[in-house]
Amino acid sequence: MLRVLAVDDEAPALEELLYLLRADPRVRTAEGAGDATEALRRIGRAVESGPDGPEGIDVVFLDIHMPGLGGLDLARVLGGLARPPLIVFVTAHEGFAVQAFDLEAVDYVLKPVRRERLAEAVRRVRDLVHAGAAAAPAAAPAAEQIPVELGGVTRFVAVDDIAYVEAHGDYARLHTDQGSHLVRIPLSVLEERWAARGFVRIHRSHLVALGRIDELRLDGGATSVRVGEAVLAVSRRHARELRDLLMRRARG
């Protein structure tokens, strides 16, 4: 069953769309957002949760004309995610269909929305979601991104751009070459999620991308690593494993 987000700045149109979606037995949940900013916050939680997590979203039913960031622009932003939700445009305007399908939209539904036409769009989405789930075990890892909040704006930072992560209680600070970002995810969760992407725990306070370590330093029994300009302590319980990993990596 599908997890749906509907985005429309006109409240009556959004309520009608949600009513129709919730009445479809193939839809598990249908949430609404009144603009692109609210939608991005909700999608950011979905990205943090992961595609199979409790906050996951399978498809976004998206209006085109909205104040601020329009539907086509929002679709372009979502297209940059590692595993973007599917897109169905729901609009009163026929003239954007070519642009919509250039953005790989699943369907293009015209307002006023008819129940039968919406049901057909839901069917197409369901078929694609099921096909993707069947193919998922053979898929190669995609470039993952993580949402961060900056002054009320949601940005998506590529995991490959992160050099190391610093624990801040239930939060974590992501350090990149361009700056740092605080996210509400414990370090232990990121350690498990990003192990396959080459991140290793070197200390209870730090998670480091193995490929971003420039130097391993031994000084009077203490071990540390240099990552760019930062020098990070390595705890004794992690020091031997880290040295072994770096040596194996150096030998190729």
C-alpha positions as CSV (number, residue, x, y, z in Angstrom):
1,M,0.0,0.0,0.0
2,L,1.2,3.5,-0.9
3,R,2.4,6.3,1.3
4,V,1.3,9.6,-0.3
5,L,2.1,13.3,0.1
6,A,-0.2,15.7,-1.7
7,V,1.0,19.3,-2.2
8,D,-1.4,22.2,-3.1
9,D,-1.6,25.8,-1.9
10,E,-5.4,25.9,-2.4
11,A,-6.9,24.4,0.7
12,P,-10.2,23.2,-0.9
13,A,-8.4,21.5,-3.7
14,L,-6.0,19.8,-1.3
15,E,-8.8,18.6,0.9
16,E,-10.7,17.1,-2.0
17,L,-7.5,15.4,-3.3
18,L,-6.8,13.9,0.1
19,Y,-10.4,12.7,0.5
20,L,-10.1,10.9,-2.9
21,L,-6.7,9.4,-2.1
22,R,-7.7,8.2,1.4
23,A,-10.8,6.5,-0.2
24,D,-8.5,4.4,-2.4
25,P,-7.8,1.0,-0.9
26,R,-4.3,1.0,-2.4
27,V,-3.3,4.1,-0.3
28,R,-2.1,3.4,3.2
29,T,-1.5,7.0,4.3
30,A,-2.2,10.4,2.6
31,E,-0.8,13.6,4.1
32,G,-1.1,17.1,2.9
33,A,1.2,20.1,2.5
34,G,0.1,23.7,1.6
35,D,3.4,24.8,-0.1
36,A,6.8,23.6,-1.2
37,T,8.5,24.5,2.0
38,E,6.2,22.4,4.1
39,A,6.5,19.6,1.6
40,L,10.3,19.7,1.7
41,R,10.3,19.5,5.5
42,R,8.1,16.4,5.3
43,I,10.2,14.9,2.6
44,G,13.3,15.6,4.7
45,R,11.9,13.5,7.5
46,A,11.2,10.8,4.9
47,V,14.8,10.8,3.7
48,E,16.1,10.6,7.3
49,S,13.7,7.7,8.0
50,G,14.8,5.8,4.9
51,P,12.6,4.4,2.2
52,D,11.3,1.6,4.5
53,G,11.1,3.6,7.6
54,P,8.0,4.9,9.4
55,E,8.2,8.3,7.7
56,G,8.8,7.0,4.2
57,I,6.9,8.5,1.1
58,D,6.3,6.6,-2.1
59,V,4.7,9.3,-4.2
60,V,4.1,13.0,-4.2
61,F,0.9,14.4,-5.9
62,L,2.0,17.8,-6.8
63,D,0.3,21.0,-8.0
64,I,2.3,23.1,-10.5
65,H,1.3,26.8,-9.7
66,M,2.2,27.6,-6.2
67,P,3.7,30.7,-4.5
68,G,7.4,30.6,-4.0
69,L,8.9,27.3,-5.2
70,G,6.5,25.9,-7.9
71,G,5.7,22.3,-8.5
72,L,8.2,21.9,-11.4
73,D,11.0,23.4,-9.3
74,L,10.1,21.1,-6.4
75,A,10.2,18.1,-8.7
76,R,13.7,19.1,-9.8
77,V,14.8,19.3,-6.2
78,L,13.4,15.9,-5.5
79,G,15.1,14.4,-8.6
80,G,18.4,15.1,-6.9
81,L,17.7,12.7,-4.0
82,A,19.3,9.3,-4.0
83,R,15.9,7.5,-3.9
84,P,13.3,10.2,-4.9
85,P,9.6,9.6,-4.4
86,L,7.6,9.2,-7.6
87,I,5.8,12.3,-8.9
88,V,2.3,12.8,-10.2
89,F,1.3,16.3,-11.2
90,V,-2.2,17.5,-10.5
91,T,-2.9,20.8,-12.2
92,A,-5.5,22.9,-13.9
93,H,-3.1,23.8,-16.7
94,E,-2.5,21.6,-19.7
95,G,0.6,23.4,-21.0
96,F,3.2,21.9,-18.7
97,A,2.8,18.3,-19.7
98,V,6.0,18.1,-21.7
99,Q,8.1,19.6,-18.9
100,A,6.4,17.3,-16.4
101,F,7.3,14.2,-18.3
102,D,10.8,15.5,-18.9
103,L,11.1,15.4,-15.1
104,E,10.0,11.7,-15.3
105,A,6.6,12.2,-13.8
106,V,4.5,9.1,-13.6
107,D,1.3,10.9,-14.6
108,Y,-0.3,14.3,-15.3
109,V,-3.8,14.7,-13.9
110,L,-6.0,17.7,-14.8
111,K,-8.3,19.5,-12.4
112,P,-11.1,19.1,-11.5
113,V,-9.9,15.7,-10.5
114,R,-12.2,12.8,-11.4
115,R,-12.2,9.8,-9.1
116,E,-11.6,7.4,-12.0
117,R,-8.7,9.4,-13.4
118,L,-7.0,9.6,-10.0
119,A,-7.5,5.9,-9.6
120,E,-5.6,5.3,-12.8
121,A,-2.7,7.4,-11.6
122,V,-2.6,5.5,-8.3
123,R,-2.6,2.2,-10.3
124,R,0.4,3.4,-12.3
125,V,2.3,4.4,-9.2
126,R,1.5,1.2,-7.4
127,D,2.8,-0.9,-10.4
128,L,6.1,1.1,-10.4
129,V,6.6,0.8,-6.7
130,H,6.0,-2.9,-6.8
131,A,8.4,-3.3,-9.8
132,G,11.1,-1.2,-8.0
133,A,10.7,-3.3,-4.8
134,A,11.2,-6.5,-6.8
135,A,14.4,-5.1,-8.4
136,A,15.8,-3.5,-5.3
137,P,18.1,-6.4,-4.1
138,A,20.1,-6.2,-7.4
139,A,20.4,-2.4,-7.5
140,A,23.7,-0.7,-7.0
141,P,24.0,1.7,-4.1
142,A,23.0,5.2,-5.2
143,A,24.5,8.5,-4.1
144,E,22.8,9.2,-0.8
145,Q,21.8,12.6,0.5
146,I,20.7,13.8,3.9
147,P,18.4,16.8,4.5
148,V,19.7,19.7,6.7
149,E,17.8,22.8,7.9
150,L,19.4,26.2,7.3
151,G,17.3,29.2,8.4
152,G,14.0,27.6,7.5
153,V,15.3,26.2,4.2
154,T,15.9,22.5,3.7
155,R,19.1,21.6,1.8
156,F,20.3,18.1,0.8
157,V,23.9,17.3,1.5
158,A,25.6,14.4,-0.3
159,V,26.9,11.8,2.1
160,D,30.0,11.5,-0.1
161,D,30.8,15.2,0.7
162,I,30.9,14.5,4.5
163,A,34.4,14.1,5.9
164,Y,33.5,13.3,9.5
165,V,30.6,13.4,11.9
166,E,30.7,14.7,15.5
167,A,28.3,13.6,18.2
168,H,26.1,16.2,20.0
169,G,23.8,14.1,22.2
170,D,20.8,13.1,20.2
171,Y,22.1,15.3,17.4
172,A,25.1,14.9,15.0
173,R,27.2,17.6,13.3
174,L,28.2,16.8,9.7
175,H,31.5,18.3,8.7
176,T,32.1,19.0,5.0
177,D,34.7,21.0,3.1
178,Q,32.1,23.8,2.8
179,G,31.0,23.9,6.5
180,S,29.1,22.0,9.1
181,H,25.4,21.1,9.6
182,L,23.6,19.9,12.7
183,V,21.0,17.2,12.2
184,R,18.7,15.4,14.7
185,I,20.1,11.9,14.2
186,P,22.2,10.1,16.8
187,L,25.7,9.1,15.8
188,S,25.0,5.4,16.4
189,V,22.2,5.5,13.8
190,L,24.5,7.1,11.2
191,E,27.3,4.6,12.0
192,E,25.0,1.7,11.2
193,R,23.5,3.4,8.1
194,W,26.8,4.5,6.6
195,A,29.0,1.6,7.3
196,A,28.7,0.3,3.8
197,R,29.8,3.8,2.5
198,G,33.1,3.6,4.3
199,F,32.4,5.5,7.5
200,V,34.1,4.1,10.6
201,R,33.8,4.8,14.3
202,I,37.1,6.1,15.8
203,H,35.8,7.4,19.1
204,R,32.5,7.6,20.9
205,S,32.3,11.2,19.6
206,H,33.4,10.8,16.0
207,L,32.5,8.9,12.8
208,V,35.0,9.4,9.9
209,A,34.9,8.7,6.2
210,L,37.9,6.3,5.8
211,G,38.8,7.8,2.4
212,R,39.1,11.3,3.9
213,I,41.8,10.4,6.5
214,D,45.0,12.1,5.4
215,E,47.3,11.0,8.3
216,L,47.4,8.5,11.1
217,R,49.4,9.8,14.1
218,L,51.0,7.9,17.0
219,D,52.2,10.1,19.8
220,G,53.2,8.6,23.2
221,G,50.7,5.8,23.0
222,A,47.9,8.1,21.8
223,T,46.5,7.7,18.4
224,S,44.8,10.4,16.3
225,V,43.9,11.1,12.6
226,R,44.1,14.2,10.5
227,V,41.0,14.8,8.3
228,G,41.7,18.0,6.3
229,E,42.5,20.7,9.0
230,A,40.9,18.7,11.8
231,V,42.9,16.4,14.2
232,L,40.6,13.8,15.8
233,A,41.5,11.5,18.7
234,V,41.1,7.8,18.2
235,S,40.1,5.7,21.2
236,R,42.2,2.7,22.2
237,R,39.4,0.3,21.5
238,H,39.1,1.5,17.9
239,A,42.9,2.2,17.2
240,R,43.9,-1.3,16.1
241,E,40.9,-1.9,13.9
242,L,41.4,1.5,12.2
243,R,45.1,0.9,11.5
244,D,44.2,-2.5,10.0
245,L,41.5,-0.9,7.8
246,L,43.9,1.9,6.6
247,M,46.7,-0.6,5.8
248,R,44.3,-2.8,3.8
249,R,43.0,0.2,2.0
250,A,46.6,1.4,1.2
251,R,47.4,-2.1,-0.3
252,G,44.3,-1.9,-2.5
